[in-house]
């Protein structure tokens, strides 16, 4: 049986922001959906524009499934090396959330936190945000068509509902054809149950 890793996972459902005050420094952590590196970088730029007078805009992103390091990025943005971007990225990689970018905006309050304090502050900002981050489920799908005779339509519709299949288009001729988006995890199940349902007459292609 195939693993579900990378095939269905949580992603941010909208831009979300939290704020906290640490040793008189203001830390504003903002997250958004980042399906790729370009989207992540564009979001970082948008946060810079939103808070143009901030001291730092440190960021990290995972532009793929949770825990995947294939498309990641981070920046300390002027903070001591390794005290911001890396701690933020580490939290993201273990969060169970995919396709996510976070920007931690800091307004310096006059008190130096030290390298350990900075790492805790930036990682803590991401942890705080993740506690209440609104998410939605992303399901990786394949696009196929299914064709059945009219007597099987009602049973097929129930099967598609059970397998979380999205019907994108319907055509009615001598038979009924659906253009569908099928979760990768359930494609073989659909193929097997369609054959049983139609005694091998249904077509999936």
C-alpha positions as CSV (number, residue, x, y, z in Angstrom):
1,X,0.0,0.0,0.0
2,X,1.3,3.4,-0.9
3,X,2.1,5.9,1.8
4,X,-0.1,9.0,2.1
5,X,3.0,11.2,2.6
6,X,2.9,14.0,0.1
7,X,-0.5,13.0,-1.3
8,X,-2.8,14.7,1.3
9,X,-1.7,17.2,3.8
10,X,-2.6,20.5,5.6
11,X,-1.8,23.8,3.9
12,X,-2.6,27.4,5.1
13,X,-6.1,28.4,4.1
14,X,-5.4,32.2,4.2
15,X,-2.9,34.8,5.3
16,X,-2.6,34.7,9.1
17,X,-0.7,36.8,11.6
18,X,0.2,36.8,15.3
19,X,2.2,39.2,17.4
20,X,4.1,39.2,20.7
21,X,6.4,41.5,22.7
22,X,9.7,40.0,23.9
23,X,12.1,42.2,25.9
24,X,10.5,45.3,24.4
25,X,11.0,44.0,20.8
26,X,7.9,43.6,18.8
27,X,7.7,40.3,16.8
28,X,5.0,40.0,14.1
29,X,4.9,36.5,12.5
30,X,2.9,36.2,9.3
31,X,2.1,33.0,7.3
32,X,0.6,32.3,3.9
33,X,0.2,29.5,1.4
34,X,3.3,29.0,-0.7
35,X,2.9,26.4,-3.5
36,X,6.3,27.2,-4.9
37,X,9.4,29.3,-4.2
38,X,8.2,32.2,-6.4
39,X,5.0,32.5,-4.4
40,X,7.0,32.4,-1.1
41,X,9.4,35.1,-2.2
42,X,6.6,37.3,-3.5
43,X,4.9,37.0,-0.1
44,X,8.1,38.0,1.7
45,X,8.3,41.1,-0.5
46,X,4.6,41.9,0.3
47,X,5.3,41.8,4.1
48,X,8.3,44.0,3.7
49,X,6.1,46.6,2.0
50,X,3.5,46.2,4.7
51,X,6.0,47.0,7.5
52,X,8.6,49.1,5.7
53,X,10.1,50.6,8.9
54,X,10.8,47.3,10.6
55,X,14.3,46.4,11.7
56,X,14.3,42.8,10.3
57,X,12.1,40.6,8.1
58,X,13.4,37.1,8.7
59,X,11.7,34.3,6.8
60,X,11.5,30.6,6.0
61,X,9.4,28.5,3.7
62,X,8.6,24.9,2.8
63,X,7.2,25.0,-0.7
64,X,6.1,21.3,-0.8
65,X,4.7,18.5,1.3
66,X,5.3,18.6,5.1
67,X,8.8,17.8,6.0
68,X,10.1,17.9,2.4
69,X,13.4,19.7,1.9
70,X,13.2,19.7,-1.9
71,X,12.0,23.3,-2.1
72,X,12.9,25.3,1.0
73,X,14.3,28.7,1.8
74,X,15.3,30.9,4.7
75,X,16.9,34.2,5.7
76,X,18.3,35.8,8.8
77,X,17.9,39.3,7.2
78,X,20.7,40.9,9.1
79,X,20.3,39.0,12.4
80,X,23.3,37.0,13.6
81,X,23.9,34.0,11.3
82,X,21.7,31.0,12.2
83,X,19.5,32.8,14.8
84,X,16.4,33.4,12.8
85,X,15.8,31.6,9.4
86,X,17.1,28.2,10.5
87,X,15.1,28.0,13.7
88,X,12.0,29.1,11.8
89,X,12.6,26.5,9.1
90,X,13.2,23.7,11.7
91,X,9.8,24.4,13.2
92,X,8.1,24.4,9.8
93,X,9.7,21.1,8.8
94,X,8.2,19.4,11.9
95,X,4.9,21.2,11.8
96,X,2.9,18.8,9.7
97,X,1.9,21.7,7.4
98,X,3.0,21.9,3.8
99,X,3.3,24.7,1.2
100,X,3.8,27.4,3.9
101,X,5.9,30.5,4.2
102,X,6.4,32.5,7.4
103,X,7.9,36.0,7.8
104,X,8.9,37.2,11.3
105,X,9.0,40.9,11.4
106,X,11.0,42.5,14.2
107,X,10.9,46.0,15.6
108,X,13.9,46.3,17.8
109,X,13.0,47.5,21.3
110,X,16.5,48.4,22.5
111,X,17.3,45.3,24.5
112,X,19.7,42.7,22.9
113,X,18.4,39.2,23.2
114,X,21.7,37.3,22.5
115,X,21.9,34.5,20.0
116,X,20.0,32.0,22.1
117,X,17.3,34.5,22.9
118,X,16.9,35.4,19.2
119,X,16.7,31.7,18.2
120,X,14.0,31.1,20.8
121,X,12.1,34.3,19.8
122,X,12.0,33.5,16.1
123,X,11.2,29.8,16.5
124,X,8.7,30.7,19.2
125,X,6.9,33.1,16.9
126,X,6.4,30.4,14.3
127,X,5.2,27.9,17.0
128,X,2.8,30.5,18.4
129,X,1.4,31.1,14.9
130,X,1.0,27.4,14.1
131,X,-1.1,26.8,17.2
132,X,-4.0,28.7,15.6
133,X,-3.1,28.7,11.9
134,X,-6.2,28.1,9.8
135,X,-5.6,25.2,7.4
136,X,-7.3,23.2,4.7
137,X,-6.6,19.8,3.4
138,X,-4.8,19.5,0.0
139,X,-5.4,16.3,-1.8
140,X,-3.1,15.4,-4.8
141,X,-5.4,14.3,-7.7
142,X,-5.1,12.9,-11.2
143,X,-7.5,13.8,-14.0
144,X,-9.2,11.0,-15.8
145,X,-12.5,10.1,-17.4
146,X,-15.0,7.4,-16.6
147,X,-17.7,6.1,-18.9
148,X,-20.6,3.9,-17.9
149,X,-24.0,2.8,-19.1
150,X,-27.1,4.6,-17.8
151,X,-28.2,1.8,-15.4
152,X,-24.9,2.3,-13.5
153,X,-25.0,6.1,-13.1
154,X,-26.6,6.2,-9.6
155,X,-24.2,3.6,-8.2
156,X,-21.2,5.3,-9.8
157,X,-22.2,8.7,-8.3
158,X,-22.3,7.1,-4.8
159,X,-18.9,5.5,-5.4
160,X,-17.4,8.8,-6.5
161,X,-18.7,10.5,-3.4
162,X,-17.3,7.8,-1.2
163,X,-13.8,8.2,-2.7
164,X,-13.7,12.0,-2.6
165,X,-13.7,12.3,-6.4
166,X,-14.5,15.7,-7.9
167,X,-16.7,15.6,-11.0
168,X,-15.4,18.4,-13.4
169,X,-17.6,17.8,-16.4
170,X,-20.5,15.5,-17.5
171,X,-21.4,14.3,-21.0
172,X,-24.6,12.4,-21.9
173,X,-24.7,10.4,-25.1
174,X,-25.2,6.7,-25.7
175,X,-23.4,6.3,-22.3
176,X,-22.5,8.8,-19.6
177,X,-19.0,10.2,-19.4
178,X,-17.6,12.1,-16.4
179,X,-14.3,14.0,-16.4
180,X,-13.1,13.6,-12.9
181,X,-10.3,14.5,-10.5
182,X,-9.4,11.5,-8.4
183,X,-7.2,11.4,-5.2
184,X,-4.1,9.6,-6.1
185,X,-4.5,7.3,-3.1
186,X,-7.9,6.0,-4.3
187,X,-7.3,5.7,-8.1
188,X,-6.7,1.9,-8.0
189,X,-9.7,1.5,-5.6
190,X,-11.9,3.3,-8.1
191,X,-10.6,1.1,-10.9
192,X,-11.3,-2.1,-9.0
193,X,-14.8,-1.0,-7.7
194,X,-15.8,0.3,-11.1
195,X,-15.1,-3.1,-12.7
196,X,-17.2,-4.8,-10.0
197,X,-20.0,-2.3,-10.3
198,X,-20.3,-2.6,-14.1
199,X,-19.2,-6.2,-14.5
200,X,-16.1,-5.0,-16.3
201,X,-18.1,-2.8,-18.8
202,X,-17.2,0.6,-17.2
203,X,-14.2,2.4,-18.7
204,X,-11.6,4.4,-16.8
205,X,-9.0,6.2,-18.8
